[in-house]
Amino acid sequence: MKTAHSKSHPQHYAASRLQHATRLWRSYLEAEDLPQLDRWIAAEMKKHRQFGKQDRYWYSEILFAAVRFGYLVIFLDTIRKEIKDRQETELSQIVHEHIEFFSKHDLRQDEIVTAWKHIPPEQFFYLIGKRYCYGHNEATWPVTAQLEQQTRQLLDRLFEVYEQYQGQSHDLTIQLLWQGIPLSFALLLEHRKTFSHWSAEDLNKFLHNQSVRPPLWIRLNDPDRKAEVLAEFEQHEMIISEYDHALQVSGETSIFEFQAYKTGLIEIQDFASQQIGACVEAKPGDCVLDCCAGEGGKTLQIAACMKNRGVIYASDIREYKLKDLRRRATRARYDNIRIVTWDGETLPQFPREVSKRGGFDWVLVDAPCSSTGTWRRNPDAKFRVTPVSLTEMTALQTQLLQNASKMVRRGGKLVYSTCSWLVEENEAIVERFLNENPNFHLITQNLYGNPSVNADTMFSAVMQR
């Protein structure tokens, strides 16, 4: 970043970074309905061409840390207002009182944004920095907040008390706050832990992973050309590991610069998402419907298995998403993908190739959901889940699954999936559907990714008619 305060003047540069971080943070808070952070950052960075690559990376990290741990800062700030003149021995009682209050009076999204706006930026970024650097070198935090000594000592004392609590406590609420997760998720997490037979270690790992973004996972569109793709990665000194046919990649070169990406040999797709796509075991010549296809990550994965034989219909209510899917399909050279707009209610009119079969061999319903499984890359999503929104979402999921099931031929398979770890959006929806549709039976259902694999957390169930 070229500014008047260059890196040759560390104090000026740190102050400049704090000013820019504050400006970006305030701009984000002024945006309507707390927009999806990664998309907002991408759009915002286009407005700031003066930022160099390293600066863009750091400002992105700052904003992600702010949203990821901002709930913890709100909690600590409510305590800060009370402890100036309190004795050390009273801190324990104060912390417990506030945990009890937060458990019973969980904040709405608008209340969270309002609280963030009222915390002085210097104090906000100072506490975020301490949490971000927990267990790491403090030099990795690029913003230095200029605080008076008394305020700094107060915040240090407050942070150290809570840091000690979370390190020694097995109380789930303590751990949730440490990760910046609203306490309303405590019962939902306990439900998941019980349902999936998670150990205490599994739950701790799941929560710990929320502190960082998952690694980059890619998928081969043409497994037969794997050696060619790996050779290009190795040429650029990329680090590659493989797990269940998914490739985890890291290195200095952007994935968008590789010929393998430009020519459609690879796609960016999270490990958990790839496992869902793999549930659709379509063969060349099959007839497949991908409902709620979005930009088509799973559509392309299914197409790769079909080797351009048979047909895949990809539907979504969002036409702009389907345009991206069409572009990606063209790049990957798949000409057996058909685009259909569907609102999830009235069944689309398909050509005779579908009706002659009596329906589709495979129907994938990748339903809209709370996105709890993608908090690591979309931390803002955790503030949008409310009892009302969850009720509305599960009703929509039930409707989509029921309507889509009518398009499955006899003997065909229906796959239901979400990018959520909530039992209420996954196993509970499947159980309700099977109870109401005895002509279907469950083959398998699974939760993928975090905590067993360093990825997002997603769910799928395979049923047969």
Helices and strands as residue ranges (DSSP letters): H 10-30, H 37-46, H 53-83, G 88-90, H 91-104, H 109-118, H 121-132, G 138-140, H 149-168, H 172-178, G 183-185, H 186-195, H 200-209, E 216-220, G 223-225, H 226-235, E 239-243, E 246-250, G 255-257, H 259-262, E 266-268, H 271-279, E 287-291, H 297-306, E 311-316, H 319-331, E 337-341, H 352-355, E 360-366, G 372-374, G 379-383, H 387-405, E 408-418, G 423-425, H 427-436, E 441-449, E 457-464
